């Protein structure tokens, strides 16, 4: 006798997982872009690129917070509430990390 069960993917699950993963993804993306393009920014005096990376990271974190909030509101279960609050907390925490990582860019040029 074989017992199988189809996977039940709720729309709120996608929103909740997006909320949880968006903040760490944004931080990693900004960190890697800044590291990979430091020579380019130095040679071409393109320190404005770091401002674009900052905005990109903050927008991804805002998307994650919005997704977590939306997923939490769409599903009243305890699981969804836990994941929604976790997604909101992670999005805010990684947005703070991105802000902290971008503070030296205000005072220092890429070549310094």
Buried (B, 14 or more C-beta within 10 A) or exposed (E): EEEEEEEEEEEBBEBBBBBBBBBBBBBEBBBEBBEEBBEEBBEEEEBEBBEEBBEBBBEBBBBBBBBBBBBBEBBEEEEBBEBBBBBBBBBBBBBEBBEEBBEEBEEEEBEE
